């Protein structure tokens, strides 16, 4: 197990994180949820950047607060609110990284910067949002970490740049023993990349599912009022009242397709699931 949160609690005013999740070797795990749901707090708990009120955080087999410098080098990180000074150039940053990480490959890093059109001699304050985002990901990948913690790594990137970054992440996972925990508001990125997915809502994990199962078995039913009353609701996870009837989230899409041939059943994309869990209610 690369990382795990076990009944971790953290209180901020009226917000409380109450979270259990696991990241296994050889898997890319997605974490989704609305802004303020607790994604960044969970990431910071894994990294030991905040003190948790209760529960256990373990990274690579031990408490996250007791990691040695060598073990910390095994973690690559992208956080939305962290970066190098805006007055530094990529060339200067590469020399700093060389001193910080024993396995930092400067030549390979600079070559990848060239491939992604990241200028080496301009200060970061002159970079576009997309350039900054690409640089953060390359830095996280540059020192052969076993675990990547990536908070919105493709934010601000165009389609071409996002595809380049996702390809780098897939290439990274070709070596055994590695894992990624990633959040993104771009659902298509997660659908094409992740092996499993956690959804966090108001600080709590309310869904954990393999991506293949999520895309194959989950769906959104569109049900008129007169049909809803007689609908078998055992496979319904959430219901939202609409002007024309009800939207229903199910994890048994095939059952409803087979038993209610006239029913509208839409594919359960990540975006649809987030929307339904946010606005819908449990029966």
C-alpha positions as a Markdown table, in Angstrom:
| # | Residue | x | y | z |
|---|---|---|---|---|
| 1 | Unk | 0.0 | 0.0 | 0.0 |
| 2 | Unk | 1.5 | 3.3 | -1.0 |
| 3 | Unk | -0.8 | 5.5 | 1.1 |
| 4 | Unk | -3.9 | 5.3 | 3.2 |
| 5 | Unk | -6.1 | 7.5 | 5.3 |
| 6 | Unk | -7.9 | 5.6 | 8.0 |
| 7 | Unk | -10.9 | 7.4 | 9.6 |
| 8 | Unk | -9.0 | 10.7 | 9.4 |
| 9 | Unk | -10.7 | 13.7 | 10.8 |
| 10 | Unk | -9.8 | 17.4 | 10.5 |
| 11 | Unk | -12.0 | 20.3 | 11.6 |
| 12 | Unk | -11.8 | 23.8 | 10.0 |
| 13 | Unk | -14.6 | 25.9 | 11.4 |
| 14 | Unk | -17.9 | 24.4 | 10.2 |
| 15 | Unk | -16.1 | 22.0 | 7.8 |
| 16 | Unk | -14.9 | 18.6 | 8.9 |
| 17 | Unk | -12.9 | 16.1 | 6.9 |
| 18 | Unk | -13.9 | 12.5 | 7.7 |
| 19 | Unk | -12.1 | 10.3 | 5.3 |
| 20 | Unk | -10.9 | 6.8 | 4.7 |
| 21 | Unk | -9.2 | 5.9 | 1.4 |
| 22 | Unk | -6.4 | 3.8 | 0.0 |
| 23 | Unk | -3.9 | 4.1 | -2.8 |
| 24 | Unk | -2.5 | 0.8 | -4.1 |
| 25 | Unk | 0.7 | 0.2 | -6.1 |
| 26 | Unk | 0.1 | 0.0 | -9.9 |
| 27 | Unk | -3.1 | 2.1 | -9.8 |
| 28 | Unk | -4.1 | 5.6 | -10.7 |
| 29 | Unk | -6.7 | 6.7 | -8.3 |
| 30 | Unk | -8.9 | 9.7 | -8.9 |
| 31 | Unk | -10.4 | 12.0 | -6.2 |
| 32 | Unk | -13.4 | 14.1 | -7.3 |
| 33 | Unk | -15.8 | 16.5 | -5.7 |
| 34 | Unk | -17.0 | 20.1 | -5.8 |
| 35 | Unk | -14.8 | 22.9 | -4.7 |
| 36 | Unk | -14.5 | 22.9 | -0.9 |
| 37 | Unk | -15.5 | 19.3 | -0.6 |
| 38 | Unk | -12.2 | 18.3 | 1.0 |
| 39 | Unk | -9.9 | 17.2 | -1.8 |
| 40 | Unk | -7.0 | 19.5 | -1.0 |
| 41 | Unk | -7.3 | 18.8 | 2.7 |
| 42 | Unk | -7.0 | 15.1 | 2.1 |
| 43 | Unk | -3.9 | 15.6 | -0.1 |
| 44 | Unk | -2.3 | 17.8 | 2.6 |
| 45 | Unk | -3.1 | 15.2 | 5.2 |
| 46 | Unk | -1.3 | 12.5 | 3.2 |
| 47 | Unk | 1.7 | 14.8 | 2.7 |
| 48 | Unk | 1.9 | 15.7 | 6.4 |
| 49 | Unk | 1.3 | 19.4 | 5.7 |
| 50 | Unk | -1.5 | 19.6 | 8.3 |
| 51 | Unk | -2.0 | 18.0 | 11.7 |
| 52 | Unk | -5.1 | 15.7 | 11.7 |
| 53 | Unk | -7.4 | 15.7 | 14.7 |
| 54 | Unk | -8.0 | 12.0 | 14.7 |
| 55 | Unk | -7.3 | 8.8 | 12.6 |
| 56 | Unk | -4.2 | 7.5 | 10.9 |
| 57 | Unk | -2.3 | 8.6 | 7.8 |
| 58 | Unk | 0.3 | 6.1 | 6.5 |
| 59 | Unk | 2.6 | 6.6 | 3.5 |
| 60 | Unk | 4.6 | 3.7 | 2.2 |
| 61 | Unk | 4.0 | 1.7 | 5.4 |
| 62 | Unk | 4.5 | 4.3 | 8.1 |
| 63 | Unk | 3.1 | 7.3 | 9.7 |
| 64 | Unk | 3.2 | 10.3 | 7.3 |
| 65 | Unk | 4.7 | 12.5 | 10.0 |
| 66 | Unk | 7.7 | 10.2 | 10.5 |
| 67 | Unk | 9.0 | 10.0 | 6.9 |
| 68 | Unk | 12.7 | 10.3 | 6.5 |
| 69 | Unk | 14.2 | 12.7 | 3.9 |
| 70 | Unk | 15.0 | 9.8 | 1.6 |
| 71 | Unk | 11.3 | 8.6 | 1.9 |
| 72 | Unk | 10.1 | 12.1 | 1.1 |
| 73 | Unk | 12.0 | 12.0 | -2.1 |
| 74 | Unk | 9.8 | 9.1 | -3.1 |
| 75 | Unk | 6.8 | 11.5 | -3.4 |
| 76 | Unk | 6.2 | 13.8 | -6.3 |
| 77 | Unk | 3.7 | 16.6 | -5.7 |
| 78 | Unk | 1.6 | 19.1 | -7.6 |
| 79 | Unk | -0.4 | 21.5 | -5.4 |
| 80 | Unk | -2.4 | 24.4 | -6.7 |
| 81 | Unk | -1.0 | 26.9 | -4.2 |
| 82 | Unk | 2.7 | 25.9 | -4.3 |
| 83 | Unk | 5.5 | 26.8 | -6.7 |
| 84 | Unk | 9.0 | 28.2 | -6.9 |
| 85 | Unk | 9.7 | 31.9 | -6.7 |
| 86 | Unk | 8.5 | 33.8 | -9.7 |
| 87 | Unk | 11.9 | 35.4 | -10.1 |
| 88 | Unk | 13.6 | 32.0 | -10.9 |
| 89 | Unk | 14.1 | 30.6 | -14.3 |
| 90 | Unk | 13.7 | 26.9 | -15.2 |
| 91 | Unk | 17.5 | 26.6 | -15.6 |
| 92 | Unk | 17.9 | 27.9 | -12.0 |
| 93 | Unk | 15.2 | 25.6 | -10.7 |
| 94 | Unk | 16.9 | 22.6 | -12.3 |
| 95 | Unk | 20.1 | 23.3 | -10.3 |
| 96 | Unk | 18.0 | 23.6 | -7.1 |
| 97 | Unk | 16.3 | 20.3 | -7.9 |
| 98 | Unk | 19.7 | 18.7 | -8.5 |
| 99 | Unk | 20.7 | 19.6 | -4.9 |
| 100 | Unk | 17.4 | 18.5 | -3.4 |
| 101 | Unk | 16.8 | 15.1 | -5.1 |
| 102 | Unk | 19.4 | 12.4 | -5.5 |
| 103 | Unk | 17.7 | 10.9 | -8.5 |
| 104 | Unk | 16.9 | 14.1 | -10.3 |
| 105 | Unk | 17.9 | 13.7 | -14.0 |
| 106 | Unk | 18.6 | 17.3 | -15.1 |
| 107 | Unk | 19.3 | 16.4 | -18.7 |
| 108 | Unk | 16.0 | 14.5 | -19.1 |
| 109 | Unk | 14.1 | 17.2 | -17.3 |
| 110 | Unk | 15.4 | 19.9 | -19.6 |
| 111 | Unk | 14.7 | 17.8 | -22.6 |
| 112 | Unk | 11.1 | 17.3 | -21.6 |
| 113 | Unk | 10.8 | 21.0 | -20.9 |
| 114 | Unk | 11.9 | 21.6 | -24.5 |
| 115 | Unk | 9.3 | 19.0 | -25.8 |
| 116 | Unk | 6.5 | 20.8 | -24.0 |
| 117 | Unk | 7.6 | 24.3 | -25.1 |
| 118 | Unk | 8.6 | 25.5 | -21.6 |
| 119 | Unk | 11.2 | 28.3 | -21.9 |
| 120 | Unk | 14.4 | 27.7 | -19.9 |
| 121 | Unk | 15.6 | 31.3 | -19.4 |
| 122 | Unk | 12.5 | 33.2 | -18.7 |
| 123 | Unk | 11.4 | 33.9 | -15.1 |
| 124 | Unk | 8.3 | 32.1 | -13.9 |
| 125 | Unk | 6.4 | 35.3 | -13.4 |
| 126 | Unk | 6.5 | 35.7 | -17.2 |
| 127 | Unk | 4.9 | 32.2 | -17.7 |
| 128 | Unk | 1.4 | 31.7 | -18.8 |
| 129 | Unk | -0.9 | 29.6 | -16.6 |
| 130 | Unk | -0.4 | 26.6 | -19.0 |
| 131 | Unk | 3.4 | 26.9 | -18.8 |
| 132 | Unk | 3.3 | 26.9 | -15.0 |
| 133 | Unk | 1.0 | 23.9 | -14.9 |
| 134 | Unk | 3.2 | 21.9 | -17.3 |
| 135 | Unk | 6.3 | 22.8 | -15.3 |
| 136 | Unk | 4.8 | 21.6 | -12.0 |
| 137 | Unk | 4.0 | 18.2 | -13.5 |
| 138 | Unk | 7.4 | 17.8 | -15.0 |
| 139 | Unk | 9.0 | 18.7 | -11.6 |
| 140 | Unk | 6.9 | 16.1 | -9.9 |
| 141 | Unk | 8.0 | 13.4 | -12.4 |
| 142 | Unk | 11.6 | 14.4 | -12.5 |
| 143 | Unk | 13.0 | 12.5 | -9.5 |
| 144 | Unk | 11.7 | 9.0 | -10.0 |
| 145 | Unk | 9.1 | 9.1 | -7.2 |
| 146 | Unk | 7.0 | 6.1 | -6.3 |
| 147 | Unk | 4.0 | 8.1 | -5.4 |
| 148 | Unk | 2.5 | 11.1 | -7.2 |
| 149 | Unk | 0.0 | 13.4 | -5.4 |
| 150 | Unk | -1.5 | 15.6 | -8.1 |
| 151 | Unk | -4.0 | 18.3 | -7.3 |
| 152 | Unk | -5.6 | 19.6 | -10.5 |
| 153 | Unk | -2.4 | 19.1 | -12.6 |
| 154 | Unk | -4.0 | 19.8 | -16.0 |
| 155 | Unk | -5.8 | 23.0 | -14.9 |
| 156 | Unk | -5.2 | 25.8 | -17.4 |
| 157 | Unk | -4.0 | 23.6 | -20.1 |
| 158 | Unk | -5.4 | 23.4 | -23.7 |
| 159 | Unk | -6.4 | 20.0 | -25.1 |
| 160 | Unk | -3.0 | 19.3 | -26.7 |
| 161 | Unk | -1.0 | 20.1 | -23.6 |
| 162 | Unk | -3.4 | 18.0 | -21.4 |
| 163 | Unk | -2.9 | 15.0 | -23.7 |
| 164 | Unk | 0.9 | 15.5 | -23.5 |
| 165 | Unk | 0.7 | 15.5 | -19.7 |
| 166 | Unk | -1.6 | 12.5 | -19.5 |
| 167 | Unk | 0.8 | 10.6 | -21.8 |
| 168 | Unk | 3.7 | 11.4 | -19.4 |
| 169 | Unk | 1.6 | 10.1 | -16.5 |
| 170 | Unk | 0.9 | 6.8 | -18.4 |
| 171 | Unk | 4.6 | 6.5 | -19.2 |
| 172 | Unk | 5.4 | 7.0 | -15.6 |
| 173 | Unk | 3.1 | 4.2 | -14.5 |
| 174 | Unk | 4.9 | 1.7 | -16.8 |
| 175 | Unk | 7.3 | 0.9 | -14.0 |
| 176 | Unk | 6.1 | -1.4 | -11.3 |
| 177 | Unk | 5.5 | -0.3 | -7.7 |
| 178 | Unk | 4.3 | 3.2 | -8.6 |
| 179 | Unk | 0.9 | 4.9 | -8.0 |
| 180 | Unk | -0.8 | 8.2 | -8.6 |
| 181 | Unk | -3.5 | 10.1 | -6.6 |
| 182 | Unk | -5.0 | 12.8 | -8.8 |
| 183 | Unk | -7.9 | 15.3 | -8.7 |
| 184 | Unk | -9.3 | 17.1 | -11.7 |
| 185 | Unk | -12.4 | 19.0 | -12.7 |
| 186 | Unk | -11.9 | 17.7 | -16.3 |
| 187 | Unk | -13.8 | 14.4 | -16.1 |
| 188 | Unk | -12.6 | 13.1 | -19.5 |
| 189 | Unk | -9.1 | 13.2 | -18.1 |
| 190 | Unk | -10.0 | 11.0 | -15.2 |
| 191 | Unk | -12.2 | 8.6 | -17.3 |
| 192 | Unk | -9.4 | 7.9 | -19.6 |
| 193 | Unk | -6.6 | 7.7 | -17.0 |
| 194 | Unk | -7.8 | 6.4 | -13.7 |
| 195 | Unk | -8.2 | 2.8 | -12.5 |
| 196 | Unk | -10.5 | 3.7 | -9.6 |
| 197 | Unk | -12.3 | 6.8 | -8.3 |
| 198 | Unk | -13.2 | 8.2 | -4.9 |
| 199 | Unk | -15.9 | 10.9 | -4.6 |
| 200 | Unk | -15.8 | 13.3 | -1.6 |
| 201 | Unk | -18.8 | 15.4 | -0.6 |
| 202 | Unk | -18.8 | 17.8 | 2.4 |
| 203 | Unk | -15.7 | 16.2 | 3.7 |
| 204 | Unk | -16.9 | 12.5 | 3.5 |
| 205 | Unk | -16.1 | 9.8 | 1.0 |
| 206 | Unk | -19.5 | 8.9 | -0.4 |
| 207 | Unk | -18.4 | 6.7 | -3.4 |
| 208 | Unk | -15.5 | 4.5 | -4.3 |
| 209 | Unk | -15.6 | 2.4 | -7.5 |
| 210 | Unk | -13.4 | 1.0 | -10.2 |
| 211 | Unk | -13.6 | 3.2 | -13.2 |
| 212 | Unk | -14.6 | 0.3 | -15.5 |
| 213 | Unk | -17.5 | -0.5 | -13.2 |
| 214 | Unk | -18.5 | 3.2 | -13.0 |
| 215 | Unk | -18.6 | 3.7 | -16.7 |
| 216 | Unk | -20.2 | 0.4 | -17.5 |
| 217 | Unk | -22.8 | -0.1 | -14.7 |
| 218 | Unk | -23.7 | 3.4 | -13.6 |
| 219 | Unk | -26.4 | 5.4 | -15.4 |
| 220 | Unk | -29.0 | 8.2 | -15.1 |
| 221 | Unk | -32.6 | 7.3 | -15.4 |
| 222 | Unk | -35.1 | 9.8 | -16.7 |
| 223 | Unk | -38.4 | 8.9 | -15.1 |
| 224 | Unk | -41.8 | 10.5 | -15.5 |
| 225 | Unk | -43.9 | 11.0 | -12.4 |
| 226 | Unk | -46.5 | 8.3 | -13.2 |
| 227 | Unk | -43.7 | 5.7 | -13.9 |
| 228 | Unk | -41.6 | 6.6 | -10.8 |
| 229 | Unk | -44.3 | 5.5 | -8.3 |
| 230 | Unk | -44.1 | 1.9 | -9.7 |
| 231 | Unk | -40.3 | 1.8 | -10.4 |
| 232 | Unk | -38.2 | -0.8 | -8.6 |
| 233 | Unk | -36.0 | 1.4 | -6.5 |
| 234 | Unk | -33.6 | -1.1 | -5.1 |
| 235 | Unk | -30.9 | -0.1 | -7.6 |
| 236 | Unk | -31.4 | 3.7 | -7.1 |
| 237 | Unk | -28.6 | 5.5 | -5.3 |
| 238 | Unk | -29.8 | 9.1 | -5.6 |
| 239 | Unk | -33.0 | 10.9 | -6.8 |
| 240 | Unk | -33.4 | 14.5 | -7.9 |
| 241 | Unk | -36.9 | 16.0 | -8.6 |
| 242 | Unk | -37.2 | 17.6 | -12.0 |
| 243 | Unk | -40.1 | 19.7 | -13.6 |
| 244 | Unk | -41.0 | 16.7 | -15.7 |
| 245 | Unk | -40.4 | 13.9 | -13.2 |
| 246 | Unk | -37.3 | 12.5 | -11.6 |
| 247 | Unk | -33.6 | 11.9 | -12.4 |
| 248 | Unk | -32.2 | 8.8 | -10.7 |
| 249 | Unk | -28.6 | 7.7 | -10.3 |
| 250 | Unk | -28.2 | 3.9 | -10.5 |
| 251 | Unk | -25.4 | 1.4 | -10.4 |
| 252 | Unk | -27.5 | -1.2 | -12.0 |
| 253 | Unk | -28.0 | 0.3 | -15.4 |
| 254 | Unk | -28.5 | -3.0 | -17.2 |
| 255 | Unk | -31.3 | -4.1 | -14.9 |
| 256 | Unk | -33.4 | -1.0 | -15.9 |
| 257 | Unk | -32.5 | -1.4 | -19.6 |
| 258 | Unk | -33.8 | -5.0 | -19.5 |
| 259 | Unk | -36.8 | -4.5 | -17.3 |
| 260 | Unk | -38.0 | -1.0 | -18.4 |
| 261 | Unk | -37.6 | -0.9 | -22.2 |
| 262 | Unk | -39.4 | 2.4 | -22.5 |
| 263 | Unk | -37.2 | 4.2 | -19.9 |
| 264 | Unk | -34.5 | 6.7 | -20.9 |
| 265 | Unk | -31.2 | 5.6 | -19.5 |
| 266 | Unk | -28.2 | 7.8 | -20.0 |
| 267 | Unk | -24.5 | 7.0 | -19.6 |
| 268 | Unk | -23.2 | 7.7 | -16.1 |
| 269 | Unk | -20.3 | 10.0 | -16.8 |
| 270 | Unk | -18.2 | 11.3 | -14.0 |
| 271 | Unk | -19.8 | 14.8 | -14.4 |
| 272 | Unk | -23.3 | 13.3 | -14.3 |
| 273 | Unk | -22.5 | 11.4 | -11.1 |
| 274 | Unk | -21.0 | 14.4 | -9.4 |
| 275 | Unk | -24.1 | 16.4 | -10.3 |
| 276 | Unk | -26.5 | 13.7 | -9.2 |
| 277 | Unk | -24.8 | 13.1 | -5.8 |
| 278 | Unk | -24.6 | 16.9 | -5.2 |
| 279 | Unk | -28.2 | 17.7 | -6.0 |
| 280 | Unk | -29.9 | 14.4 | -5.4 |
| 281 | Unk | -31.2 | 12.7 | -2.3 |
| 282 | Unk | -31.1 | 9.2 | -1.0 |
| 283 | Unk | -34.3 | 7.3 | -0.9 |
